[in-house]
């Protein structure tokens, strides 16, 4: 049985190809400034929660998305918030 021939592609427009590679590495993260980062008081006994469910879900999503440990994710999110100028 003969080997199938592999397809070869010839890039002719290097400027578009280079721009496409740069866009592939782009990262955009939106933070809603209206999001409540602090937890609402529960009114129950015991220690009150610090962060809202939405804030925890945001951090855990980034943890899984980028494959980081929890402490790395904490530092990553803190740096993102500092870059955006949000005081959460």
PyMOL CGO cylinders between C-alpha atoms (Angstrom):
from pymol import cmd
from pymol.cgo import CYLINDER

trace = [
    CYLINDER, 0.00, 0.00, 0.00, 1.42, 3.40, -0.94, 0.3, 1, 1, 1, 1, 1, 1,
    CYLINDER, 1.42, 3.40, -0.94, 1.71, 6.36, 1.42, 0.3, 1, 1, 1, 1, 1, 1,
    CYLINDER, 1.71, 6.36, 1.42, -0.74, 9.20, 0.90, 0.3, 1, 1, 1, 1, 1, 1,
    CYLINDER, -0.74, 9.20, 0.90, 0.89, 12.34, -0.37, 0.3, 1, 1, 1, 1, 1, 1,
    CYLINDER, 0.89, 12.34, -0.37, 0.92, 15.19, 2.11, 0.3, 1, 1, 1, 1, 1, 1,
    CYLINDER, 0.92, 15.19, 2.11, -0.51, 18.51, 1.12, 0.3, 1, 1, 1, 1, 1, 1,
    CYLINDER, -0.51, 18.51, 1.12, 1.86, 21.44, 1.01, 0.3, 1, 1, 1, 1, 1, 1,
    CYLINDER, 1.86, 21.44, 1.01, 0.67, 24.97, 1.41, 0.3, 1, 1, 1, 1, 1, 1,
    CYLINDER, 0.67, 24.97, 1.41, 2.56, 27.93, 0.11, 0.3, 1, 1, 1, 1, 1, 1,
    CYLINDER, 2.56, 27.93, 0.11, 2.13, 31.21, 1.97, 0.3, 1, 1, 1, 1, 1, 1,
    CYLINDER, 2.13, 31.21, 1.97, 2.00, 34.08, -0.45, 0.3, 1, 1, 1, 1, 1, 1,
    CYLINDER, 2.00, 34.08, -0.45, 0.84, 36.97, 1.72, 0.3, 1, 1, 1, 1, 1, 1,
    CYLINDER, 0.84, 36.97, 1.72, 3.29, 37.07, 4.63, 0.3, 1, 1, 1, 1, 1, 1,
    CYLINDER, 3.29, 37.07, 4.63, 1.93, 40.32, 6.09, 0.3, 1, 1, 1, 1, 1, 1,
    CYLINDER, 1.93, 40.32, 6.09, -1.56, 38.82, 6.57, 0.3, 1, 1, 1, 1, 1, 1,
    CYLINDER, -1.56, 38.82, 6.57, -0.10, 35.56, 7.85, 0.3, 1, 1, 1, 1, 1, 1,
    CYLINDER, -0.10, 35.56, 7.85, 2.03, 37.40, 10.42, 0.3, 1, 1, 1, 1, 1, 1,
    CYLINDER, 2.03, 37.40, 10.42, -0.94, 39.53, 11.54, 0.3, 1, 1, 1, 1, 1, 1,
    CYLINDER, -0.94, 39.53, 11.54, -3.07, 36.40, 11.96, 0.3, 1, 1, 1, 1, 1, 1,
    CYLINDER, -3.07, 36.40, 11.96, -0.40, 34.79, 14.14, 0.3, 1, 1, 1, 1, 1, 1,
    CYLINDER, -0.40, 34.79, 14.14, -0.24, 37.91, 16.30, 0.3, 1, 1, 1, 1, 1, 1,
    CYLINDER, -0.24, 37.91, 16.30, -4.04, 37.97, 16.71, 0.3, 1, 1, 1, 1, 1, 1,
    CYLINDER, -4.04, 37.97, 16.71, -3.98, 34.33, 17.78, 0.3, 1, 1, 1, 1, 1, 1,
    CYLINDER, -3.98, 34.33, 17.78, -1.86, 35.29, 20.79, 0.3, 1, 1, 1, 1, 1, 1,
    CYLINDER, -1.86, 35.29, 20.79, -4.07, 38.20, 21.80, 0.3, 1, 1, 1, 1, 1, 1,
    CYLINDER, -4.07, 38.20, 21.80, -5.80, 38.08, 25.17, 0.3, 1, 1, 1, 1, 1, 1,
    CYLINDER, -5.80, 38.08, 25.17, -8.83, 40.17, 26.10, 0.3, 1, 1, 1, 1, 1, 1,
    CYLINDER, -8.83, 40.17, 26.10, -10.58, 39.90, 29.44, 0.3, 1, 1, 1, 1, 1, 1,
    CYLINDER, -10.58, 39.90, 29.44, -13.60, 42.04, 30.30, 0.3, 1, 1, 1, 1, 1, 1,
    CYLINDER, -13.60, 42.04, 30.30, -14.46, 42.94, 33.87, 0.3, 1, 1, 1, 1, 1, 1,
    CYLINDER, -14.46, 42.94, 33.87, -17.88, 44.42, 34.48, 0.3, 1, 1, 1, 1, 1, 1,
    CYLINDER, -17.88, 44.42, 34.48, -17.39, 47.43, 36.77, 0.3, 1, 1, 1, 1, 1, 1,
    CYLINDER, -17.39, 47.43, 36.77, -20.94, 46.90, 38.08, 0.3, 1, 1, 1, 1, 1, 1,
    CYLINDER, -20.94, 46.90, 38.08, -20.08, 43.41, 39.36, 0.3, 1, 1, 1, 1, 1, 1,
    CYLINDER, -20.08, 43.41, 39.36, -20.27, 43.10, 43.13, 0.3, 1, 1, 1, 1, 1, 1,
    CYLINDER, -20.27, 43.10, 43.13, -16.92, 41.64, 44.21, 0.3, 1, 1, 1, 1, 1, 1,
    CYLINDER, -16.92, 41.64, 44.21, -17.71, 41.62, 47.94, 0.3, 1, 1, 1, 1, 1, 1,
    CYLINDER, -17.71, 41.62, 47.94, -20.10, 39.10, 49.46, 0.3, 1, 1, 1, 1, 1, 1,
    CYLINDER, -20.10, 39.10, 49.46, -23.44, 40.18, 50.84, 0.3, 1, 1, 1, 1, 1, 1,
    CYLINDER, -23.44, 40.18, 50.84, -23.91, 39.62, 54.58, 0.3, 1, 1, 1, 1, 1, 1,
    CYLINDER, -23.91, 39.62, 54.58, -25.75, 36.35, 55.16, 0.3, 1, 1, 1, 1, 1, 1,
    CYLINDER, -25.75, 36.35, 55.16, -27.14, 37.14, 58.60, 0.3, 1, 1, 1, 1, 1, 1,
    CYLINDER, -27.14, 37.14, 58.60, -26.10, 33.71, 59.88, 0.3, 1, 1, 1, 1, 1, 1,
    CYLINDER, -26.10, 33.71, 59.88, -23.74, 32.90, 62.70, 0.3, 1, 1, 1, 1, 1, 1,
    CYLINDER, -23.74, 32.90, 62.70, -20.07, 32.38, 62.06, 0.3, 1, 1, 1, 1, 1, 1,
    CYLINDER, -20.07, 32.38, 62.06, -17.50, 34.11, 59.94, 0.3, 1, 1, 1, 1, 1, 1,
    CYLINDER, -17.50, 34.11, 59.94, -18.92, 36.18, 57.10, 0.3, 1, 1, 1, 1, 1, 1,
    CYLINDER, -18.92, 36.18, 57.10, -17.91, 35.45, 53.53, 0.3, 1, 1, 1, 1, 1, 1,
    CYLINDER, -17.91, 35.45, 53.53, -15.37, 37.75, 51.92, 0.3, 1, 1, 1, 1, 1, 1,
    CYLINDER, -15.37, 37.75, 51.92, -16.04, 37.37, 48.19, 0.3, 1, 1, 1, 1, 1, 1,
    CYLINDER, -16.04, 37.37, 48.19, -19.23, 37.00, 46.16, 0.3, 1, 1, 1, 1, 1, 1,
    CYLINDER, -19.23, 37.00, 46.16, -20.08, 33.84, 44.24, 0.3, 1, 1, 1, 1, 1, 1,
    CYLINDER, -20.08, 33.84, 44.24, -19.46, 35.69, 40.96, 0.3, 1, 1, 1, 1, 1, 1,
    CYLINDER, -19.46, 35.69, 40.96, -15.95, 36.68, 42.06, 0.3, 1, 1, 1, 1, 1, 1,
    CYLINDER, -15.95, 36.68, 42.06, -15.11, 33.11, 43.07, 0.3, 1, 1, 1, 1, 1, 1,
    CYLINDER, -15.11, 33.11, 43.07, -16.53, 31.73, 39.81, 0.3, 1, 1, 1, 1, 1, 1,
    CYLINDER, -16.53, 31.73, 39.81, -14.45, 34.23, 37.82, 0.3, 1, 1, 1, 1, 1, 1,
    CYLINDER, -14.45, 34.23, 37.82, -11.23, 33.20, 39.58, 0.3, 1, 1, 1, 1, 1, 1,
    CYLINDER, -11.23, 33.20, 39.58, -11.94, 29.48, 39.24, 0.3, 1, 1, 1, 1, 1, 1,
    CYLINDER, -11.94, 29.48, 39.24, -12.73, 29.88, 35.54, 0.3, 1, 1, 1, 1, 1, 1,
    CYLINDER, -12.73, 29.88, 35.54, -9.37, 31.56, 34.96, 0.3, 1, 1, 1, 1, 1, 1,
    CYLINDER, -9.37, 31.56, 34.96, -7.66, 28.86, 37.02, 0.3, 1, 1, 1, 1, 1, 1,
    CYLINDER, -7.66, 28.86, 37.02, -9.04, 26.09, 34.82, 0.3, 1, 1, 1, 1, 1, 1,
    CYLINDER, -9.04, 26.09, 34.82, -8.65, 28.06, 31.59, 0.3, 1, 1, 1, 1, 1, 1,
    CYLINDER, -8.65, 28.06, 31.59, -4.95, 28.78, 32.09, 0.3, 1, 1, 1, 1, 1, 1,
    CYLINDER, -4.95, 28.78, 32.09, -4.09, 25.63, 34.08, 0.3, 1, 1, 1, 1, 1, 1,
    CYLINDER, -4.09, 25.63, 34.08, -2.70, 27.48, 37.09, 0.3, 1, 1, 1, 1, 1, 1,
    CYLINDER, -2.70, 27.48, 37.09, -2.51, 26.63, 40.75, 0.3, 1, 1, 1, 1, 1, 1,
    CYLINDER, -2.51, 26.63, 40.75, -4.82, 28.50, 43.13, 0.3, 1, 1, 1, 1, 1, 1,
    CYLINDER, -4.82, 28.50, 43.13, -2.12, 30.86, 44.47, 0.3, 1, 1, 1, 1, 1, 1,
    CYLINDER, -2.12, 30.86, 44.47, -0.95, 31.64, 40.95, 0.3, 1, 1, 1, 1, 1, 1,
    CYLINDER, -0.95, 31.64, 40.95, -4.55, 32.41, 39.99, 0.3, 1, 1, 1, 1, 1, 1,
    CYLINDER, -4.55, 32.41, 39.99, -4.89, 34.74, 42.96, 0.3, 1, 1, 1, 1, 1, 1,
    CYLINDER, -4.89, 34.74, 42.96, -1.81, 36.69, 41.89, 0.3, 1, 1, 1, 1, 1, 1,
    CYLINDER, -1.81, 36.69, 41.89, -2.95, 36.70, 38.27, 0.3, 1, 1, 1, 1, 1, 1,
    CYLINDER, -2.95, 36.70, 38.27, -6.39, 38.09, 39.11, 0.3, 1, 1, 1, 1, 1, 1,
    CYLINDER, -6.39, 38.09, 39.11, -4.90, 40.67, 41.49, 0.3, 1, 1, 1, 1, 1, 1,
    CYLINDER, -4.90, 40.67, 41.49, -2.56, 41.89, 38.76, 0.3, 1, 1, 1, 1, 1, 1,
    CYLINDER, -2.56, 41.89, 38.76, -5.41, 42.06, 36.24, 0.3, 1, 1, 1, 1, 1, 1,
    CYLINDER, -5.41, 42.06, 36.24, -7.51, 44.12, 38.63, 0.3, 1, 1, 1, 1, 1, 1,
    CYLINDER, -7.51, 44.12, 38.63, -4.55, 46.41, 39.29, 0.3, 1, 1, 1, 1, 1, 1,
    CYLINDER, -4.55, 46.41, 39.29, -4.01, 46.87, 35.53, 0.3, 1, 1, 1, 1, 1, 1,
    CYLINDER, -4.01, 46.87, 35.53, -7.66, 47.72, 34.93, 0.3, 1, 1, 1, 1, 1, 1,
    CYLINDER, -7.66, 47.72, 34.93, -7.73, 50.16, 37.82, 0.3, 1, 1, 1, 1, 1, 1,
    CYLINDER, -7.73, 50.16, 37.82, -10.66, 48.47, 39.57, 0.3, 1, 1, 1, 1, 1, 1,
    CYLINDER, -10.66, 48.47, 39.57, -10.50, 48.72, 43.34, 0.3, 1, 1, 1, 1, 1, 1,
    CYLINDER, -10.50, 48.72, 43.34, -12.25, 45.50, 44.32, 0.3, 1, 1, 1, 1, 1, 1,
]
cmd.load_cgo(trace, "trace")
